[in-house]
Amino acid sequence: MRVDKFLKVSRLIKRRTVSKDVCEGEKVSLNGRIAKPSAKVSPGDIITIEMPRYLLEVKVLATPNAIKANEAHTIYEVLRDEKKAPQE
């Protein structure tokens, strides 16, 4: 599965176009390397999303093509979830 689709299916990012833009903006890393939207994600991979106000790191547990919203949290494990102080 593509990383941009995984971010959408997992509900980590609400829309696929937004997840694609975030990847193209070099805000997403896959196993420690900057990920393009088309990068392949497999169970066991580590995805890091670094935004201006937070840093989120998750471990991929499964890559289903679709999942119910209330079950989306079951396809990843949060490893790190940090809020950043606003930059002045």
NULOLO-80608 format. One record per atom (N, C-alpha, C, O): residue number from 1; residue in three letters; z, x, y. Coordinates in nm, 4 decimals, decimal comma. Atoms other than C-alpha are relative to their C-alpha. Example, Ala and Ser with C-alpha at 12.3 -4.5 7.8 and 13.67 -1.06 7.14 Angstrom:
num	residu	w	u	v
1	ALA	0,0000	0,0890	-0,1190
1	ALA	0,7800	1,2300	-0,4500
1	ALA	0,0000	0,0900	0,1200
1	ALA	0,0665	0,1936	0,1181
2	SER	-0,0060	-0,0820	-0,1190
2	SER	0,7140	1,3670	-0,1060
2	SER	0,0730	-0,0770	0,1090
2	SER	0,0899	-0,0261	0,2198
***
This chain:
num	residu	w	u	v
1	MET	0,0000	0,0842	-0,1177
1	MET	0,0000	0,0000	0,0000
1	MET	0,0000	0,0893	0,1247
1	MET	0,0628	0,1952	0,1263
2	ARG	0,0047	-0,0727	-0,1275
2	ARG	-0,0743	0,1188	0,3541
2	ARG	0,1344	-0,0109	0,0719
2	ARG	0,2041	-0,1116	0,0587
3	VAL	-0,1288	0,0004	-0,0694
3	VAL	0,2249	0,2099	0,5707
3	VAL	0,0054	-0,1104	0,1057
3	VAL	0,1107	-0,1717	0,1235
4	ASP	-0,0042	0,1056	-0,1012
4	ASP	0,1240	-0,0335	0,8486
4	ASP	0,0233	-0,1368	-0,0642
4	ASP	0,0936	-0,2208	-0,0080
5	LYS	-0,0225	0,1275	0,0698
5	LYS	0,1108	-0,3202	0,5970
5	LYS	0,1426	-0,0082	-0,0541
5	LYS	0,2048	-0,1143	-0,0485
6	PHE	-0,1376	0,0016	0,0507
6	PHE	0,4432	-0,2192	0,4400
6	PHE	0,0983	-0,0354	0,1108
6	PHE	0,1904	-0,1140	0,0889
7	LEU	-0,0903	0,0290	-0,1119
7	LEU	0,6133	-0,2267	0,7807
7	LEU	-0,0025	-0,1477	0,0352
7	LEU	0,1005	-0,2044	0,0719
8	LYS	0,0117	0,1434	-0,0283
8	LYS	0,4832	-0,5806	0,8336
8	LYS	0,0601	-0,0835	-0,1129
8	LYS	0,1378	-0,1754	-0,0870
9	VAL	-0,0490	0,0777	0,1143
9	VAL	0,5573	-0,7109	0,4822
9	VAL	0,1525	0,0082	-0,0093
9	VAL	0,2182	-0,0902	-0,0434
10	SER	-0,1446	-0,0192	0,0086
10	SER	0,9102	-0,5668	0,4944
10	SER	0,0744	-0,0592	0,1190
10	SER	0,1974	-0,0624	0,1211
11	ARG	-0,0559	0,0575	-0,1232
11	ARG	0,9651	-0,7301	0,8353
11	ARG	0,0729	0,1051	0,0850
11	ARG	0,1529	0,0693	0,1715
12	LEU	-0,0554	-0,1038	-0,0866
12	LEU	1,0670	-0,3931	0,9834
12	LEU	-0,0683	-0,0060	0,1367
12	LEU	-0,0066	0,0229	0,2392
13	ILE	0,0755	0,0264	-0,1223
13	ILE	0,7953	-0,4634	1,2426
13	ILE	-0,0679	-0,1350	-0,0208
13	ILE	-0,1248	-0,1601	-0,1270
14	LYS	0,0417	0,1391	0,0191
14	LYS	0,6912	-0,8241	1,3031
14	LYS	-0,1492	-0,0228	-0,0213
14	LYS	-0,1874	-0,1125	-0,0964
15	ARG	0,1439	0,0220	0,0116
15	ARG	0,3141	-0,7899	1,3345
15	ARG	-0,0703	0,1273	-0,0462
15	ARG	-0,0296	0,2384	-0,0121
16	ARG	0,0726	-0,1160	0,0526
16	ARG	0,0649	-0,5649	1,1574
16	ARG	-0,0688	0,0776	0,1123
16	ARG	-0,0756	0,2004	0,1071
17	THR	0,0646	-0,0711	-0,1105
17	THR	-0,1191	-0,4856	1,4808
17	THR	0,1006	0,0876	0,0738
17	THR	0,0669	0,1972	0,1185
18	VAL	-0,1045	-0,0793	-0,0648
18	VAL	0,2092	-0,3669	1,6321
18	VAL	0,0353	0,1196	-0,0882
18	VAL	0,0520	0,2305	-0,0373
19	SER	-0,0327	-0,1116	0,0891
19	SER	0,2888	-0,1563	1,3236
19	SER	-0,1118	0,1044	0,0012
19	SER	-0,0845	0,2242	-0,0077
20	LYS	0,1121	-0,0933	-0,0102
20	LYS	-0,0601	-0,0028	1,3459
20	LYS	0,0104	0,0809	0,1291
20	LYS	-0,0089	0,2025	0,1281
21	ASP	-0,0140	-0,0682	-0,1292
21	ASP	-0,0054	0,0795	1,7145
21	ASP	0,1144	0,1014	-0,0023
21	ASP	0,1021	0,2108	0,0528
22	VAL	-0,1153	-0,0903	0,0100
22	VAL	0,3356	0,2344	1,6383
22	VAL	-0,0380	0,1245	-0,0816
22	VAL	0,0002	0,2360	-0,0463
23	CYS	0,0454	-0,1139	0,0810
23	CYS	0,1786	0,4536	1,3692
23	CYS	-0,0953	0,0889	0,0797
23	CYS	-0,0833	0,2114	0,0775
24	GLU	0,0955	-0,0770	-0,0793
24	GLU	-0,1065	0,5574	1,5983
24	GLU	0,0684	0,0738	0,1144
24	GLU	0,0187	0,1766	0,1604
25	GLY	-0,0769	-0,0658	-0,1046
25	GLY	0,1528	0,6453	1,8635
25	GLY	0,0900	0,1102	-0,0531
25	GLY	0,1735	0,1632	0,0203
26	GLU	-0,0756	-0,1067	0,0664
26	GLU	0,3019	0,8972	1,6167
26	GLU	0,1507	-0,0240	0,0032
26	GLU	0,2286	0,0695	0,0219
27	LYS	-0,1416	0,0367	0,0036
27	LYS	0,6349	0,7112	1,5979
27	LYS	0,0500	-0,0190	-0,1428
27	LYS	0,1697	-0,0377	-0,1647
28	VAL	-0,0360	0,0232	0,1396
28	VAL	0,6293	0,6738	1,2173
28	VAL	-0,0261	0,1259	-0,0819
28	VAL	-0,1335	0,1856	-0,0749
29	SER	0,0142	-0,1140	0,0905
29	SER	0,6903	0,9528	0,9669
29	SER	0,0140	-0,0493	-0,1437
29	SER	0,0927	-0,1395	-0,1723
30	LEU	-0,0066	0,0315	0,1420
30	LEU	0,6345	0,9317	0,5926
30	LEU	0,0332	0,1291	-0,0724
30	LEU	-0,0471	0,2223	-0,0738
31	ASN	-0,0487	-0,1194	0,0698
31	ASN	0,8337	1,1862	0,3907
31	ASN	-0,0033	0,1243	0,0903
31	ASN	-0,0396	0,2337	0,0472
32	GLY	-0,0118	-0,1123	-0,0924
32	GLY	0,8814	1,4021	0,7000
32	GLY	-0,1269	0,0382	0,0749
32	GLY	-0,1248	0,1319	0,1547
33	ARG	0,1263	-0,0289	-0,0688
33	ARG	0,5188	1,3993	0,8201
33	ARG	-0,0450	-0,1218	0,0787
33	ARG	-0,0265	-0,2352	0,0345
34	ILE	0,0519	0,1102	-0,0805
34	ILE	0,3628	1,1906	1,0959
34	ILE	-0,1004	-0,0778	-0,0851
34	ILE	-0,1880	-0,0195	-0,1490
35	ALA	0,0839	0,0838	0,0857
35	ALA	0,1931	0,8949	0,9254
35	ALA	-0,1056	-0,0742	0,0803
35	ALA	-0,0760	-0,1324	0,1847
36	LYS	0,1062	0,0836	-0,0544
36	LYS	-0,1416	0,7396	1,0109
36	LYS	0,0196	-0,1393	-0,0584
36	LYS	0,0851	-0,1539	-0,1616
37	PRO	-0,0165	0,1364	0,0527
37	PRO	-0,1617	0,3599	0,9646
37	PRO	-0,0474	-0,0158	-0,1441
37	PRO	0,0053	-0,0996	-0,2172
38	SER	0,0574	0,0136	0,1340
38	SER	-0,3651	0,4096	0,6448
38	SER	0,0726	0,0825	-0,1056
38	SER	0,0321	0,0813	-0,2219
39	ALA	-0,0732	-0,0820	0,0974
39	ALA	-0,1136	0,6454	0,4785
39	ALA	0,0543	-0,0879	-0,1122
39	ALA	0,1053	-0,1972	-0,0872
40	LYS	-0,0451	0,0762	0,1173
40	LYS	-0,0252	0,5290	0,1271
40	LYS	0,1505	0,0139	-0,0198
40	LYS	0,2060	0,1235	-0,0122
41	VAL	-0,1445	0,0051	0,0226
41	VAL	0,3346	0,4243	0,0590
41	VAL	0,0245	-0,0360	-0,1457
41	VAL	-0,0405	-0,1251	-0,2004
42	SER	-0,0383	0,0267	0,1387
42	SER	0,4916	0,4317	-0,2880
42	SER	0,1512	-0,0105	-0,0080
42	SER	0,2205	0,0411	0,0797
43	PRO	-0,1447	0,0036	0,0169
43	PRO	0,8410	0,3520	-0,4159
43	PRO	0,0571	0,1414	-0,0049
43	PRO	0,0019	0,2298	-0,0704
44	GLY	-0,0628	-0,1312	-0,0074
44	GLY	1,0720	0,6445	-0,3432
44	GLY	-0,0306	0,0733	0,1296
44	GLY	0,0401	0,1676	0,1652
45	ASP	0,0352	-0,0636	-0,1273
45	ASP	0,9020	0,7395	-0,0152
45	ASP	0,1038	-0,0316	0,1072
45	ASP	0,1708	-0,1347	0,1017
46	ILE	-0,0919	0,0175	-0,1123
46	ILE	1,1101	0,7806	0,3021
46	ILE	-0,0837	-0,0233	0,1258
46	ILE	-0,1688	0,0585	0,1606
47	ILE	0,0697	0,0327	-0,1248
47	ILE	0,9814	0,6132	0,6200
47	ILE	0,0994	0,0099	0,1141
47	ILE	0,2090	-0,0458	0,1071
48	THR	-0,0831	-0,0133	-0,1197
48	THR	1,1256	0,7075	0,9592
48	THR	-0,0766	-0,0580	0,1174
48	THR	-0,1911	-0,0204	0,1428
49	ILE	0,0579	0,0602	-0,1200
49	ILE	1,0553	0,4971	1,2687
49	ILE	0,0848	0,0454	0,1174
49	ILE	0,2045	0,0172	0,1236
50	GLU	-0,0733	-0,0507	-0,1157
50	GLU	1,1502	0,6642	1,5954
50	GLU	-0,0540	-0,0656	0,1262
50	GLU	-0,1642	-0,0353	0,1719
51	MET	0,0361	0,0726	-0,1214
51	MET	1,1400	0,4358	1,8980
51	MET	0,0905	0,0480	0,1139
51	MET	0,1889	0,1176	0,0888
52	PRO	-0,0816	-0,0482	-0,1120
52	PRO	1,2805	0,4958	2,2483
52	PRO	0,1489	-0,0367	-0,0108
52	PRO	0,2340	0,0407	0,0329
53	ARG	-0,1395	0,0443	0,0034
53	ARG	1,6013	0,2990	2,1770
53	ARG	0,0669	0,0077	-0,1367
53	ARG	0,1881	-0,0113	-0,1467
54	TYR	-0,0634	-0,0102	0,1320
54	TYR	1,6551	0,3443	1,8032
54	TYR	-0,0786	0,0896	-0,0942
54	TYR	-0,1961	0,1193	-0,0726
55	LEU	0,0602	-0,0784	0,1074
55	LEU	1,5852	0,5542	1,4970
55	LEU	0,0378	-0,0695	-0,1301
55	LEU	0,1556	-0,0944	-0,1561
56	LEU	-0,0234	0,0691	0,1268
56	LEU	1,5472	0,3850	1,1596
56	LEU	-0,0669	0,0793	-0,1109
56	LEU	-0,1840	0,1160	-0,1014
57	GLU	0,0528	-0,0714	0,1159
57	GLU	1,5049	0,5615	0,8264
57	GLU	0,0280	-0,0853	-0,1229
57	GLU	0,1420	-0,1244	-0,1478
58	VAL	-0,0143	0,0838	0,1192
58	VAL	1,4423	0,3639	0,5075
58	VAL	-0,0649	0,0671	-0,1202
58	VAL	-0,1571	0,1476	-0,1068
59	LYS	0,0587	-0,0441	0,1269
59	LYS	1,3691	0,4401	0,1434
59	LYS	-0,0723	-0,1194	-0,0598
59	LYS	-0,0146	-0,2275	-0,0718
60	VAL	0,0811	0,1072	0,0577
60	VAL	1,0906	0,2320	-0,0115
60	VAL	0,0433	-0,0226	-0,1441
60	VAL	0,0468	0,0712	-0,2237
61	LEU	-0,0403	0,0349	0,1361
61	LEU	1,2073	0,0495	-0,3255
61	LEU	-0,1124	-0,0689	-0,0770
61	LEU	-0,1222	-0,0554	-0,1990
62	ALA	0,1114	0,0722	0,0624
62	ALA	0,8982	-0,1660	-0,3926
62	ALA	-0,1082	-0,0225	0,1045
62	ALA	-0,0820	-0,0161	0,2246
63	THR	0,1115	0,0234	-0,0922
63	THR	0,5560	-0,2386	-0,2426
63	THR	-0,0779	-0,1262	-0,0387
63	THR	-0,1943	-0,1174	-0,0777
64	PRO	0,0719	0,1236	0,0315
64	PRO	0,4696	-0,6055	-0,3022
64	PRO	-0,0978	-0,0355	0,1127
64	PRO	-0,0752	0,0011	0,2280
65	ASN	0,0973	0,0396	-0,1023
65	ASN	0,1666	-0,7514	-0,1202
65	ASN	0,0544	-0,1090	0,0916
65	ASN	0,0127	-0,1202	0,2069
66	ALA	-0,0616	0,1065	-0,0802
66	ALA	0,3743	-1,0460	0,0012
66	ALA	0,1399	-0,0250	-0,0538
66	ALA	0,1669	-0,0055	-0,1723
67	ILE	-0,1379	0,0299	0,0389
67	ILE	0,7405	-1,1446	-0,0026
67	ILE	0,0571	-0,0988	0,1006
67	ILE	0,0182	-0,0989	0,2174
68	LYS	-0,0631	0,0965	-0,0902
68	LYS	0,9529	-1,4239	0,1428
68	LYS	0,0859	0,0731	0,1025
68	LYS	0,1435	0,1780	0,0735
69	ALA	-0,0738	-0,0630	-0,1100
69	ALA	1,1203	-1,3440	0,4745
69	ALA	0,1452	0,0277	-0,0370
69	ALA	0,1988	0,1328	-0,0019
70	ASN	-0,1413	-0,0188	0,0338
70	ASN	1,4710	-1,3905	0,3334
70	ASN	0,0218	0,1014	-0,1128
70	ASN	0,1358	0,1367	-0,1428
71	GLU	-0,0098	-0,1012	0,1056
71	GLU	1,3941	-1,1410	0,0523
71	GLU	-0,0567	0,1348	0,0435
71	GLU	-0,0524	0,2306	-0,0337
72	ALA	0,0680	-0,1210	-0,0470
72	ALA	1,2169	-0,8758	0,2635
72	ALA	0,0910	0,1227	-0,0034
72	ALA	0,0442	0,2336	-0,0292
73	HIS	-0,0927	-0,1133	-0,0030
73	HIS	1,5289	-0,6584	0,2886
73	HIS	0,0209	0,0635	-0,1376
73	HIS	0,0795	0,1713	-0,1476
74	THR	-0,0195	-0,0529	0,1353
74	THR	1,5223	-0,6075	-0,0893
74	THR	-0,1030	0,1063	-0,0387
74	THR	-0,0873	0,1712	-0,1420
75	ILE	0,1036	-0,0971	0,0368
75	ILE	1,2109	-0,3848	-0,0842
75	ILE	0,0220	0,1361	0,0654
75	ILE	-0,0587	0,2274	0,0483
76	TYR	-0,0341	-0,1295	-0,0581
76	TYR	1,3763	-0,1058	0,1141
76	TYR	0,1510	0,0150	0,0082
76	TYR	0,2251	-0,0831	0,0032
77	GLU	-0,1416	-0,0326	-0,0150
77	GLU	1,7132	0,0662	0,1500
77	GLU	0,0145	0,0767	0,1308
77	GLU	-0,0534	0,1772	0,1517
78	VAL	-0,0208	-0,0682	-0,1277
78	VAL	1,8367	0,1644	0,4966
78	VAL	0,0828	0,1259	-0,0240
78	VAL	0,1934	0,1198	-0,0779
79	LEU	-0,0695	-0,1272	0,0132
79	LEU	1,9337	0,5314	0,5002
79	LEU	0,0683	0,0384	0,1310
79	LEU	0,1767	0,0967	0,1312
80	ARG	-0,0557	-0,0334	-0,1308
80	ARG	1,9923	0,5696	0,8735
80	ARG	-0,0484	-0,1032	0,1008
80	ARG	-0,1665	-0,1377	0,1036
81	ASP	0,0312	0,0981	-0,1032
81	ASP	2,0048	0,3190	1,1607
81	ASP	0,0812	0,0377	0,1226
81	ASP	0,1999	0,0061	0,1318
82	GLU	-0,0710	-0,0511	-0,1166
82	GLU	2,0925	0,4759	1,4945
82	GLU	-0,0553	-0,0608	0,1273
82	GLU	-0,1765	-0,0653	0,1481
83	LYS	0,0373	0,0463	-0,1331
83	LYS	2,0893	0,3226	1,8392
83	LYS	0,0094	0,1201	0,0929
83	LYS	0,1020	0,2005	0,0827
84	LYS	0,0005	-0,1113	-0,0944
84	LYS	2,0021	0,5656	2,1166
84	LYS	0,0442	-0,0516	0,1363
84	LYS	0,0190	-0,1670	0,1709
85	ALA	-0,0385	0,0340	-0,1358
85	ALA	2,1498	0,5646	2,4645
85	ALA	-0,1266	-0,0038	0,0866
85	ALA	-0,2172	0,0771	0,0670
86	PRO	0,1172	0,0048	-0,0880
86	PRO	1,8994	0,4622	2,7348
86	PRO	-0,0169	0,1311	0,0761
86	PRO	0,0803	0,1900	0,1233
87	GLN	0,0276	-0,1251	-0,0705
87	GLN	1,7307	0,7626	2,8923
87	GLN	-0,0142	-0,0291	0,1490
87	GLN	-0,0734	-0,1292	0,1893
88	GLU	0,0069	0,0195	-0,1451
88	GLU	1,7646	0,8026	3,2658
88	GLU	-0,0972	0,0938	0,0622
88	GLU	-0,1161	0,0916	0,1838
***
